[in-house]
Amino acid sequence: MKAFIVDRYRKKEPLRYGDMPEPVPGQDDVLVEIHAAGLNPLDSKIRDGAFKAFIRYRPPFILGHDVAGIVVGIGSNVRRFKLGDEVYARPRDGRIGTFAERIAIDQADVALKPRTIGMEEAASIPLVGLTAWQALVERAGLEKGQKVLIHAGSGGVGTVAIQLAKHLGATVATTTSTANMDLVKRLGADIVIDYRDQEFDKILSGYDVVLNSLDGATLRKSLEVIRPGGRLISISGPPDPDFAREQGLNWLLRQVVRLLSLGIRRRATARGVRYSFLFMQANGNQLGQITALIDKGVIRPVVDRIFPFDATNDALAFVETGRVKGKVVVKLR
Ligand SMILES: NC(=O)c1ccc[n+]([C@@H]2O[C@H](COP(=O)([O-])OP(=O)(O)OC[C@H]3O[C@@H](n4cnc5c(N)ncnc54)[C@H](OP(=O)(O)O)[C@@H]3O)[C@@H](O)[C@H]2O)c1
């Protein structure tokens, strides 16, 4: 089958369009005919080799973490899905590869696609939807009446996180640039800070939760706006010892990770704030709950651009500009 392939870890190296073997579904897998695939900054980071210490794929491998499509094959243990189901997924680490015509995915990672949206919109959701869910629902336990700051509200994670936080009943502040102010307000943001001429840490205070997806300076400033007992959750690093443990890293890497986050953990502790790094996980059950929210109209996907499959490298280059509003998707069928 045709696929976009990483032949070697290298910064900015274009993916090779070529042939790869047909995936063979295992007992617990569904075989999905891919109609659309979503792109993420994680794709570039994996290709660049930035995650080699944590997740190692042996080249040549197919890139891509988000998929929407139709079930065309099932393993003998599969009970949750049948042939012809429209599904979407963020396949688990170690089994990615959605920039292709087909993929075999563990049924535990898959959910029925929302009925009310198309394949391209569906493919934009899994990774960022699960990230927002795992940060705000699972980890922060965000509640009605609480205040949350979501950085980069116009990005892939931000556009879903704002809508989810509003649904949970929180007051939402977000950072974005002038051009995206209307977008984040439409998504429900109560307080919008233009990061180009305003300093969020001078404006906000007493926040229960901050979701950080930006740089170290933003992370440190975020501490200033959180009340004692609040939480600082970062998806852009630095990784923390819990993450190292969950990933089963060796002793040396665990020490490296401990040192990487020592500074922010110390600063957080001094202010009575809990710092944690989140690395999202594939989860079909949670994705199913996101499906329900989409079909109720609570969460609306924001898709900036749809590229044809053969322009996957252009789509990835667009993601790498860092200026995407919502998500970028490639369409196969
Ligand atoms: N750990 C995890 O599990 C996990 C999961 C998902 C994502 N991530 C990471 O989180 C980061 C964000 O991911 P994403 O998919 O949301 O990225 P994205 O969609 O590529 O982010 C682009 C958006 O970021 C905004 N932005 C850029 N600089 C900003 C700043 N200084 N302040 C406020 N907004 C800014 C841009 O808005 P303007 O054009 O207005 O600047 C743009 O809309 C990436 O590093 C990604 O790898 C981690």
PDBQT file of the ligand as one rigid body, heavy atoms in Angstrom, charges set to zero:
ROOT
HETATM    1  N1  LIG A 401       2.505  15.925  25.699  1.00  0.00    +0.000 N 
HETATM    2  C1  LIG A 401       1.455  15.660  24.922  1.00  0.00    +0.000 C 
HETATM    3  O1  LIG A 401       0.771  14.662  25.101  1.00  0.00    +0.000 OA
HETATM    4  C2  LIG A 401       1.113  16.608  23.808  1.00  0.00    +0.000 A 
HETATM    5  C3  LIG A 401      -0.087  16.470  23.119  1.00  0.00    +0.000 A 
HETATM    6  C4  LIG A 401      -0.410  17.398  22.131  1.00  0.00    +0.000 A 
HETATM    7  C5  LIG A 401       0.473  18.434  21.833  1.00  0.00    +0.000 A 
HETATM    8  N2  LIG A 401       1.638  18.521  22.513  1.00  0.00    +0.000 N 
HETATM    9  C6  LIG A 401       2.575  19.616  22.243  1.00  0.00    +0.000 C 
HETATM   10  O2  LIG A 401       1.925  20.834  22.576  1.00  0.00    +0.000 OA
HETATM   11  C7  LIG A 401       2.323  21.861  21.679  1.00  0.00    +0.000 C 
HETATM   12  C8  LIG A 401       1.093  22.458  21.044  1.00  0.00    +0.000 C 
HETATM   13  O3  LIG A 401       0.458  21.509  20.223  1.00  0.00    +0.000 OA
HETATM   14  P1  LIG A 401      -0.688  21.956  19.212  1.00  0.00    +0.000 P 
HETATM   15  O4  LIG A 401      -1.065  20.780  18.402  1.00  0.00    +0.000 OA
HETATM   16  O5  LIG A 401      -1.750  22.695  19.926  1.00  0.00    +0.000 OA
HETATM   17  O6  LIG A 401       0.168  22.981  18.320  1.00  0.00    +0.000 OA
HETATM   18  P2  LIG A 401      -0.234  23.892  17.094  1.00  0.00    +0.000 P 
HETATM   19  O7  LIG A 401      -1.651  23.652  16.738  1.00  0.00    +0.000 OA
HETATM   20  O8  LIG A 401       0.787  23.701  16.035  1.00  0.00    +0.000 OA
HETATM   21  O9  LIG A 401      -0.079  25.363  17.689  1.00  0.00    +0.000 OA
HETATM   22  C9  LIG A 401      -0.190  26.442  16.818  1.00  0.00    +0.000 C 
HETATM   23  C10 LIG A 401      -0.880  27.573  17.538  1.00  0.00    +0.000 C 
HETATM   24  O10 LIG A 401      -0.055  28.048  18.594  1.00  0.00    +0.000 OA
HETATM   25  C11 LIG A 401      -0.270  29.425  18.743  1.00  0.00    +0.000 C 
HETATM   26  N3  LIG A 401       0.885  30.059  19.375  1.00  0.00    +0.000 N 
HETATM   27  C12 LIG A 401       2.174  30.018  18.953  1.00  0.00    +0.000 A 
HETATM   28  N4  LIG A 401       2.962  30.715  19.805  1.00  0.00    +0.000 NA
HETATM   29  C13 LIG A 401       2.149  31.189  20.781  1.00  0.00    +0.000 A 
HETATM   30  C14 LIG A 401       2.364  31.980  21.956  1.00  0.00    +0.000 A 
HETATM   31  N5  LIG A 401       3.587  32.409  22.295  1.00  0.00    +0.000 N 
HETATM   32  N6  LIG A 401       1.308  32.261  22.737  1.00  0.00    +0.000 NA
HETATM   33  C15 LIG A 401       0.053  31.818  22.425  1.00  0.00    +0.000 A 
HETATM   34  N7  LIG A 401      -0.211  31.085  21.314  1.00  0.00    +0.000 NA
HETATM   35  C16 LIG A 401       0.831  30.767  20.516  1.00  0.00    +0.000 A 
HETATM   36  C17 LIG A 401      -0.455  29.914  17.323  1.00  0.00    +0.000 C 
HETATM   37  O11 LIG A 401      -1.273  31.062  17.359  1.00  0.00    +0.000 OA
HETATM   38  P3  LIG A 401      -0.729  32.438  16.699  1.00  0.00    +0.000 P 
HETATM   39  O12 LIG A 401      -0.606  32.173  15.228  1.00  0.00    +0.000 OA
HETATM   40  O13 LIG A 401      -1.818  33.401  17.064  1.00  0.00    +0.000 OA
HETATM   41  O14 LIG A 401       0.589  32.727  17.340  1.00  0.00    +0.000 OA
HETATM   42  C18 LIG A 401      -1.145  28.729  16.621  1.00  0.00    +0.000 C 
HETATM   43  O15 LIG A 401      -2.559  28.911  16.514  1.00  0.00    +0.000 OA
HETATM   44  C19 LIG A 401       3.315  21.211  20.705  1.00  0.00    +0.000 C 
HETATM   45  O16 LIG A 401       4.612  21.404  21.200  1.00  0.00    +0.000 OA
HETATM   46  C20 LIG A 401       2.940  19.740  20.787  1.00  0.00    +0.000 C 
HETATM   47  O17 LIG A 401       3.990  18.885  20.427  1.00  0.00    +0.000 OA
HETATM   48  C21 LIG A 401       1.991  17.636  23.474  1.00  0.00    +0.000 A 
ENDROOT
TORSDOF 0
